[in-house]
Structure formats: C-alpha cells, structure tokens
Amino acid sequence: MKRRIFATRMWLILLLAILVFGGVFAMQWYTGKMTNAMLDTMPRPTVTITADRAQIESWQPRIDTVGTFVAIHGAQLSAEVSGIVTRINFANGSEVEAGAIIVELDSAPDRAELKALQAAQELAAIEMRRASNLLAQRNISKSELDRRESELDQSRANVEAQQARIEQKQLRAPFSGRLGIRQFNVGDYVVAGAAFIDLQSLDELYLNFTLPEQFSPQVTTGLPVEAQLEAFGEQVFHGELTAIAPSVNSQTRNFALQATFKNPGQVLRPGMFARLSIPLGQEREQLLVPQTAIAYRPYGNSVYVVVSEDGRRRVVQRFVTLGATRGDMVAVVQGLEAGETVATSGVLKLDSGAPVVIDNSVRPDAALTPQPDDG
C-alpha cells in the first residue's frame, strides 16, 4: 500500500515538472517568435554616408617602390701597413682629387734604408761597368760579368721594393670625391687595415631597388625613374634605369635593379631612402573610385552603389575587380560603370538594400597625388 502511494506521488511530481518546464519553453518560443516578427516589420534604420561618382581619369601606368642611394665610387680608406701618423693633409669634409696624399705614416727608418740600398745599387752599377771593360780586355770571364749584372739587377729590385714600402705609408685618394671625418689624429698608432676615413664620389649616384618578378617583362634599361625623398618634400629627382639583375631571388621572388642619377649640387647622399616611380608606356583611361569606397572582404571586394526608388535612396552591394592604386584612388577594372554613385564612408555599417542619406559636408580625402598636412 505504501509503495503504491509513493509511486503515485512520484508520477504527480514528474507531471508537474513537465508542465512547468514545458510552460517555460513555450514562453521562450513565443517571445522569440514575437520578437522576430517585430524585427521583420520594423523599418530599417537610415545610415548617413558620404558618396561620390565613379569617374574616368587619364592615368599614366607606373611601378612604385622604394630604394636606397649608393655611391658609384665609395670606400672606407685604410692604411696598408701599421705605423704612427705623422701628417694629415686634409680637412674633414673636404674635396680631394684622385692620387692626392691624404695621410702619411712615419717612414724615417724606411727612407734611411732606401738610401743604403740606393748606395748599394750605385756600387753595383760601377762594378758592372768595370766588369764590362775588363771583359772587353779579356781579363775576366763572361760568367763573372753575368754575376755582376745579376747583382745590379738585385740591387735595383731592392730599391724598388723599399720605395714601394715607403709608398704604402702614404694613404692616397683612389678617386676624386668628398672626404668624411677622420678616425685618427697625428701621433696615433694605426694598425694595418683599420678604417681611417670615408671617401665618396657624389657627382653621380646609383639608386638600388627591387621589384616582384611579375614586373620583369615590363622593365628595360633606359626607362626614366623618378625619385622623391623625405628631406626634399615634393621635389622630384630624375634618373635612368641602367642595370637589371639577370636572375630572380628564389626566396623573395624579387629581382634587383639599379638606376643612375646625376647629382648637381651634391644634395643627394649615399644611404638616403627614396620613394621611386617608373612610368610605363602611354597614358590610358581608368575608372576610379576613392579607396574608402571599397569593402575589402576575404570572399571578394565590393562597393555599395547608391540607387533611388520612390524618392528614397538605398544601396546595392556590387562585387568589383580592382586594379592598381594611386594616392587615395583605386582603379576598378570590372563591376562598375562610369557615373554611378558609390558610398565612400560608413561602408562597414551598410548591407545591401539599406536606406541611406548622403551628407558630403565632411568627406574623406580622395586625390591621385595627396599632399601631407603642413605641421
């Protein structure tokens, strides 16, 4: 009897729990259904955007990259032998001609040795002349004359070797150029191979840079190269493409190029960083929109085209194929027609069909050649 009463109670509790949880789930389902119905019938919020028309512009095809200026003739000058600096024949930053003696090391012992060797050479020459006369008189053998001749040749070689050692203690400019700042003073002991001063030829400079391998069919020597440097603002320097590496780097898939720039006034310096541009072919027309109009997505890039219906504006998403960029603008190769209006700001808040209001009182900059703000 007790077991029957207990089982009945358990079934009643289980039924009550089912009713309670069923009611909760039913309430949540009903609330969700009503919320979705309200959202479906709720008018979509209007998004304020800026907009601009897609326009056709004449565009010079270019390859843009960066590079570094290097000297055509540049070297860190160092002494061939060790010694004490006895004379410095230049001022820091001065111009020198090729062959000029820049620095002299102590060579007094070497010059004294040279005098001794020259005396030995003079004696050998006298002995040679005397032996030649004796041979003519048949007082010595031909082998004796040959020995004296060999001694004279050896003495001459010793003199030349000593003169070369003295020359090694004179640091000369291998080419004309501008000197840097010396690293030693008179009286310092210089070790052979230690860098003494920098010498750079600045009349003409190389500009070294690289390009991705896909540009290799488009570039040839003789093309004009334009360079701009941060130090000179918008000033453009003009050079010429003079060398192209015959191979592509297997790791970066880039190939090296070199342009040559005249340097009047020597304002360009080795090591300067430059933004450079290579014009290619003739100007051609491109359909352009501001880069801010592009919604970049992993599944494809798109723009939002503004259309009017019943006096109201809305946007329609349009997938596009993009070309090159220039300044604040990007070329659209496919997917858009000239004259169509596209949203240029607020793109992240848009989806296809969203109503919009255009307010161009404040709009993003959009120029082919943007200029930085002063200050």
DAKAJO-V873489 format. One record per residue. N is the residue number from 1. RES is the residue in one small letter. SS is DSSP state (H for helix, E for strand, C for the rest). PSI is psi in degrees with one decimal (NA if undefined). Layout:
# DAKAJO-V873489
n=N res=RES ss=SS psi=PSI
n=N res=RES ss=SS psi=PSI
This chain:
# DAKAJO-V873489
n=1 res=m ss=C psi=-44.6
n=2 res=k ss=H psi=-36.2
n=3 res=r ss=H psi=-38.1
n=4 res=r ss=H psi=-41.3
n=5 res=i ss=H psi=-40.5
n=6 res=f ss=H psi=-41.5
n=7 res=a ss=H psi=-38.6
n=8 res=t ss=H psi=-42.0
n=9 res=r ss=H psi=-40.2
n=10 res=m ss=H psi=-43.0
n=11 res=w ss=H psi=-36.8
n=12 res=l ss=H psi=-41.5
n=13 res=i ss=H psi=-43.4
n=14 res=l ss=H psi=-41.2
n=15 res=l ss=H psi=-40.6
n=16 res=l ss=H psi=-40.7
n=17 res=a ss=H psi=-40.9
n=18 res=i ss=H psi=-42.5
n=19 res=l ss=H psi=-41.0
n=20 res=v ss=H psi=-51.9
n=21 res=f ss=H psi=-35.0
n=22 res=g ss=H psi=-38.9
n=23 res=g ss=H psi=-39.9
n=24 res=v ss=H psi=-47.8
n=25 res=f ss=H psi=-38.6
n=26 res=a ss=H psi=-38.9
n=27 res=m ss=H psi=-42.7
n=28 res=q ss=H psi=-41.7
n=29 res=w ss=H psi=-42.5
n=30 res=y ss=H psi=-41.5
n=31 res=t ss=H psi=-43.6
n=32 res=g ss=H psi=-40.6
n=33 res=k ss=H psi=-44.5
n=34 res=m ss=H psi=-37.1
n=35 res=t ss=H psi=-44.5
n=36 res=n ss=H psi=-38.8
n=37 res=a ss=H psi=-38.2
n=38 res=m ss=H psi=-41.3
n=39 res=l ss=H psi=-35.8
n=40 res=d ss=H psi=-31.9
n=41 res=t ss=H psi=-10.6
n=42 res=m ss=C psi=135.3
n=43 res=p ss=C psi=141.2
n=44 res=r ss=C psi=140.0
n=45 res=p ss=C psi=143.8
n=46 res=t ss=C psi=132.9
n=47 res=v ss=E psi=131.5
n=48 res=t ss=E psi=127.7
n=49 res=i ss=E psi=168.4
n=50 res=t ss=C psi=155.3
n=51 res=a ss=E psi=157.3
n=52 res=d ss=E psi=158.3
n=53 res=r ss=E psi=142.6
n=54 res=a ss=C psi=128.1
n=55 res=q ss=E psi=152.3
n=56 res=i ss=E psi=128.8
n=57 res=e ss=E psi=149.3
n=58 res=s ss=E psi=126.8
n=59 res=w ss=E psi=123.5
n=60 res=q ss=E psi=116.5
n=61 res=p ss=E psi=134.5
n=62 res=r ss=E psi=156.6
n=63 res=i ss=E psi=122.0
n=64 res=d ss=E psi=136.8
n=65 res=t ss=E psi=-167.5
n=66 res=v ss=E psi=158.1
n=67 res=g ss=E psi=-178.6
n=68 res=t ss=E psi=134.6
n=69 res=f ss=E psi=139.0
n=70 res=v ss=E psi=155.8
n=71 res=a ss=E psi=141.0
n=72 res=i ss=C psi=-43.7
n=73 res=h ss=C psi=113.3
n=74 res=g ss=E psi=139.9
n=75 res=a ss=E psi=151.1
n=76 res=q ss=E psi=108.7
n=77 res=l ss=E psi=136.0
n=78 res=s ss=E psi=157.8
n=79 res=a ss=C psi=143.3
n=80 res=e ss=C psi=-28.4
n=81 res=v ss=C psi=163.6
n=82 res=s ss=C psi=154.9
n=83 res=g ss=E psi=176.4
n=84 res=i ss=E psi=132.8
n=85 res=v ss=E psi=123.8
n=86 res=t ss=E psi=-22.3
n=87 res=r ss=E psi=138.1
n=88 res=i ss=E psi=120.2
n=89 res=n ss=C psi=29.2
n=90 res=f ss=C psi=165.2
n=91 res=a ss=C psi=145.8
n=92 res=n ss=C psi=132.5
n=93 res=g ss=C psi=7.8
n=94 res=s ss=C psi=164.1
n=95 res=e ss=E psi=141.4
n=96 res=v ss=E psi=154.2
n=97 res=e ss=C psi=156.4
n=98 res=a ss=C psi=133.9
n=99 res=g ss=C psi=-10.2
n=100 res=a ss=C psi=140.6
n=101 res=i ss=E psi=119.6
n=102 res=i ss=E psi=-46.3
n=103 res=v ss=E psi=144.2
n=104 res=e ss=E psi=134.1
n=105 res=l ss=E psi=161.5
n=106 res=d ss=C psi=119.0
n=107 res=s ss=C psi=17.1
n=108 res=a ss=H psi=-49.4
n=109 res=p ss=H psi=-37.2
n=110 res=d ss=H psi=-35.7
n=111 res=r ss=H psi=-36.4
n=112 res=a ss=H psi=-43.5
n=113 res=e ss=H psi=-35.5
n=114 res=l ss=H psi=-41.2
n=115 res=k ss=H psi=-40.9
n=116 res=a ss=H psi=-42.1
n=117 res=l ss=H psi=-36.3
n=118 res=q ss=H psi=-37.3
n=119 res=a ss=H psi=-41.6
n=120 res=a ss=H psi=-37.1
n=121 res=q ss=H psi=-41.7
n=122 res=e ss=H psi=-40.2
n=123 res=l ss=H psi=-41.8
n=124 res=a ss=H psi=-35.8
n=125 res=a ss=H psi=-40.6
n=126 res=i ss=H psi=-46.5
n=127 res=e ss=H psi=-35.5
n=128 res=m ss=H psi=-44.2
n=129 res=r ss=H psi=-40.6
n=130 res=r ss=H psi=-43.5
n=131 res=a ss=H psi=-34.4
n=132 res=s ss=H psi=-41.0
n=133 res=n ss=H psi=-41.9
n=134 res=l ss=H psi=-35.8
n=135 res=l ss=H psi=-38.2
n=136 res=a ss=H psi=-29.5
n=137 res=q ss=C psi=0.5
n=138 res=r ss=C psi=37.0
n=139 res=n ss=C psi=-15.1
n=140 res=i ss=C psi=165.0
n=141 res=s ss=C psi=164.9
n=142 res=k ss=H psi=-33.8
n=143 res=s ss=H psi=-35.0
n=144 res=e ss=H psi=-40.4
n=145 res=l ss=H psi=-40.6
n=146 res=d ss=H psi=-38.6
n=147 res=r ss=H psi=-43.0
n=148 res=r ss=H psi=-38.1
n=149 res=e ss=H psi=-39.5
n=150 res=s ss=H psi=-39.0
n=151 res=e ss=H psi=-37.7
n=152 res=l ss=H psi=-43.4
n=153 res=d ss=H psi=-39.9
n=154 res=q ss=H psi=-41.1
n=155 res=s ss=H psi=-38.0
n=156 res=r ss=H psi=-42.4
n=157 res=a ss=H psi=-38.6
n=158 res=n ss=H psi=-40.1
n=159 res=v ss=H psi=-44.5
n=160 res=e ss=H psi=-39.4
n=161 res=a ss=H psi=-40.3
n=162 res=q ss=H psi=-38.3
n=163 res=q ss=H psi=-36.6
n=164 res=a ss=H psi=-38.7
n=165 res=r ss=H psi=-36.8
n=166 res=i ss=H psi=-40.0
n=167 res=e ss=H psi=-34.3
n=168 res=q ss=H psi=-19.0
n=169 res=k ss=C psi=11.1
n=170 res=q ss=E psi=113.4
n=171 res=l ss=E psi=115.3
n=172 res=r ss=E psi=154.5
n=173 res=a ss=C psi=121.4
n=174 res=p ss=C psi=-17.2
n=175 res=f ss=C psi=165.3
n=176 res=s ss=C psi=142.4
n=177 res=g ss=E psi=-165.5
n=178 res=r ss=E psi=132.3
n=179 res=l ss=E psi=156.3
n=180 res=g ss=C psi=-134.1
n=181 res=i ss=C psi=125.6
n=182 res=r ss=C psi=153.2
n=183 res=q ss=C psi=-5.9
n=184 res=f ss=C psi=162.1
n=185 res=n ss=C psi=169.1
n=186 res=v ss=C psi=132.3
n=187 res=g ss=C psi=-17.7
n=188 res=d ss=C psi=146.8
n=189 res=y ss=E psi=122.8
n=190 res=v ss=E psi=128.1
n=191 res=v ss=C psi=142.5
n=192 res=a ss=C psi=130.2
n=193 res=g ss=C psi=-10.2
n=194 res=a ss=C psi=133.1
n=195 res=a ss=E psi=126.0
n=196 res=f ss=E psi=-44.9
n=197 res=i ss=E psi=156.4
n=198 res=d ss=E psi=137.4
n=199 res=l ss=E psi=124.4
n=200 res=q ss=E psi=135.9
n=201 res=s ss=C psi=121.6
n=202 res=l ss=C psi=0.9
n=203 res=d ss=C psi=-28.5
n=204 res=e ss=E psi=140.5
n=205 res=l ss=E psi=154.4
n=206 res=y ss=E psi=149.6
n=207 res=l ss=E psi=112.0
n=208 res=n ss=E psi=136.8
n=209 res=f ss=E psi=173.0
n=210 res=t ss=E psi=158.6
n=211 res=l ss=E psi=151.9
n=212 res=p ss=E psi=153.3
n=213 res=e ss=H psi=-24.0
n=214 res=q ss=H psi=-16.3
n=215 res=f ss=H psi=-3.8
n=216 res=s ss=C psi=-35.3
n=217 res=p ss=C psi=-15.3
n=218 res=q ss=C psi=-16.4
n=219 res=v ss=C psi=138.0
n=220 res=t ss=C psi=156.2
n=221 res=t ss=C psi=146.8
n=222 res=g ss=C psi=-12.6
n=223 res=l ss=C psi=144.7
n=224 res=p ss=E psi=147.4
n=225 res=v ss=E psi=129.3
n=226 res=e ss=E psi=134.8
n=227 res=a ss=E psi=141.4
n=228 res=q ss=E psi=141.8
n=229 res=l ss=C psi=146.2
n=230 res=e ss=H psi=-34.7
n=231 res=a ss=H psi=-19.3
n=232 res=f ss=H psi=18.7
n=233 res=g ss=C psi=-125.5
n=234 res=e ss=C psi=4.2
n=235 res=q ss=C psi=134.9
n=236 res=v ss=C psi=129.9
n=237 res=f ss=E psi=139.6
n=238 res=h ss=E psi=131.6
n=239 res=g ss=E psi=-168.1
n=240 res=e ss=E psi=137.6
n=241 res=l ss=E psi=118.6
n=242 res=t ss=E psi=-15.6
n=243 res=a ss=E psi=140.7
n=244 res=i ss=E psi=127.8
n=245 res=a ss=C psi=142.1
n=246 res=p ss=C psi=-6.7
n=247 res=s ss=C psi=162.5
n=248 res=v ss=C psi=136.1
n=249 res=n ss=C psi=122.1
n=250 res=s ss=C psi=-18.3
n=251 res=q ss=C psi=-45.7
n=252 res=t ss=C psi=-16.0
n=253 res=r ss=C psi=28.9
n=254 res=n ss=E psi=158.3
n=255 res=f ss=E psi=151.1
n=256 res=a ss=E psi=145.4
n=257 res=l ss=E psi=162.1
n=258 res=q ss=E psi=129.6
n=259 res=a ss=E psi=153.8
n=260 res=t ss=E psi=131.8
n=261 res=f ss=E psi=129.6
n=262 res=k ss=E psi=149.7
n=263 res=n ss=C psi=64.3
n=264 res=p ss=H psi=136.9
n=265 res=g ss=H psi=-6.8
n=266 res=q ss=H psi=41.1
n=267 res=v ss=C psi=-25.9
n=268 res=l ss=C psi=143.6
n=269 res=r ss=C psi=146.6
n=270 res=p ss=C psi=139.4
n=271 res=g ss=C psi=-11.9
n=272 res=m ss=C psi=141.7
n=273 res=f ss=E psi=137.8
n=274 res=a ss=E psi=143.7
n=275 res=r ss=E psi=128.0
n=276 res=l ss=E psi=157.2
n=277 res=s ss=E psi=137.4
n=278 res=i ss=E psi=108.9
n=279 res=p ss=E psi=139.6
n=280 res=l ss=E psi=122.7
n=281 res=g ss=E psi=-157.5
n=282 res=q ss=E psi=159.5
n=283 res=e ss=E psi=145.5
n=284 res=r ss=E psi=159.4
n=285 res=e ss=E psi=139.7
n=286 res=q ss=E psi=144.1
n=287 res=l ss=E psi=118.5
n=288 res=l ss=E psi=144.7
n=289 res=v ss=E psi=157.1
n=290 res=p ss=E psi=146.5
n=291 res=q ss=H psi=-25.6
n=292 res=t ss=H psi=-12.8
n=293 res=a ss=H psi=-11.5
n=294 res=i ss=C psi=127.7
n=295 res=a ss=E psi=104.1
n=296 res=y ss=C psi=121.0
n=297 res=r ss=C psi=152.4
n=298 res=p ss=C psi=-30.6
n=299 res=y ss=C psi=1.4
n=300 res=g ss=C psi=149.3
n=301 res=n ss=C psi=146.6
n=302 res=s ss=E psi=166.0
n=303 res=v ss=E psi=161.8
n=304 res=y ss=E psi=111.3
n=305 res=v ss=E psi=131.3
n=306 res=v ss=E psi=125.3
n=307 res=v ss=E psi=156.7
n=308 res=s ss=E psi=132.7
n=309 res=e ss=E psi=124.4
n=310 res=d ss=C psi=39.0
n=311 res=g ss=C psi=2.8
n=312 res=r ss=E psi=150.1
n=313 res=r ss=E psi=141.4
n=314 res=r ss=E psi=170.2
n=315 res=v ss=E psi=149.3
n=316 res=v ss=E psi=126.8
n=317 res=q ss=E psi=134.6
n=318 res=r ss=E psi=121.5
n=319 res=f ss=E psi=139.3
n=320 res=v ss=C psi=157.9
n=321 res=t ss=E psi=125.5
n=322 res=l ss=E psi=152.7
n=323 res=g ss=E psi=-142.2
n=324 res=a ss=E psi=161.3
n=325 res=t ss=E psi=153.7
n=326 res=r ss=E psi=114.0
n=327 res=g ss=C psi=-126.0
n=328 res=d ss=C psi=0.8
n=329 res=m ss=E psi=156.1
n=330 res=v ss=E psi=142.6
n=331 res=a ss=E psi=138.3
n=332 res=v ss=E psi=116.7
n=333 res=v ss=E psi=-36.4
n=334 res=q ss=E psi=144.9
n=335 res=g ss=C psi=-3.9
n=336 res=l ss=C psi=148.7
n=337 res=e ss=C psi=150.7
n=338 res=a ss=C psi=137.5
n=339 res=g ss=C psi=-15.2
n=340 res=e ss=C psi=144.5
n=341 res=t ss=E psi=131.8
n=342 res=v ss=E psi=150.3
n=343 res=a ss=E psi=133.6
n=344 res=t ss=C psi=-5.4
n=345 res=s ss=C psi=161.1
n=346 res=g ss=C psi=16.5
n=347 res=v ss=H psi=-36.0
n=348 res=l ss=H psi=-20.4
n=349 res=k ss=H psi=-1.2
n=350 res=l ss=C psi=151.7
n=351 res=d ss=C psi=166.4
n=352 res=s ss=C psi=129.6
n=353 res=g ss=C psi=-5.3
n=354 res=a ss=C psi=133.9
n=355 res=p ss=E psi=145.4
n=356 res=v ss=E psi=157.7
n=357 res=v ss=E psi=131.4
n=358 res=i ss=E psi=125.2
n=359 res=d ss=C psi=100.9
n=360 res=n ss=C psi=19.0
n=361 res=s ss=C psi=-33.1
n=362 res=v ss=C psi=113.9
n=363 res=r ss=C psi=155.6
n=364 res=p ss=C psi=150.5
n=365 res=d ss=C psi=142.5
n=366 res=a ss=C psi=98.1
n=367 res=a ss=C psi=149.4
n=368 res=l ss=C psi=-32.5
n=369 res=t ss=C psi=77.5
n=370 res=p ss=C psi=145.6
n=371 res=q ss=C psi=134.0
n=372 res=p ss=C psi=152.5
n=373 res=d ss=C psi=142.2
n=374 res=d ss=C psi=130.6
n=375 res=g ss=C psi=NA
